[in-house]
Amino acid sequence: MRDNEIPISDGKISGNEISFVVKMEFGGNAMVMKYTGTISGNEIKMKSQREGSERVTEFTLKKS
């Protein structure tokens, strides 16, 4: 694994829905981010949420 790669876990694909979890550690503090997305054509509309937080961030990935 390269320094700029972050492993994912619990990856799932069901039809056009995807989800995965990213576990990271910063200064001895663990952080878990949950990602869900919907694939449509050449883009994926994603949502991310930090475990224990109600804040949801939305973003879109587009194929170039």
LINDA-V730749 format. One record per backbone hydrogen bond with DSSP energy under -1.0 kcal/mol. CO is the residue of the C=O (numbers start at 1). NH is the residue of the N-H. E is the energy in kcal/mol with one decimal. If there is no record, write none. Layout:
CO:NH:E  CO:NH:E
//
This chain:
2:5:-1.7  9:21:-2.7  12:19:-1.9  14:17:-2.1  16:39:-3.2  17:14:-2.6  18:37:-2.6  19:12:-2.6  20:35:-2.9  21:9:-2.5  22:33:-2.9  24:31:-2.8  26:29:-1.9  29:26:-2.5  31:24:-3.0  32:51:-3.3  33:22:-2.7  34:49:-2.1  35:20:-2.0  36:47:-2.6  37:18:-2.5  38:45:-2.4  40:43:-1.6  42:63:-3.0  43:40:-2.8  44:61:-2.8  45:38:-1.9  46:59:-2.0  47:36:-2.3  48:57:-2.6  49:34:-2.9  50:53:-2.2  57:48:-2.6  59:46:-3.3  61:44:-2.6
//
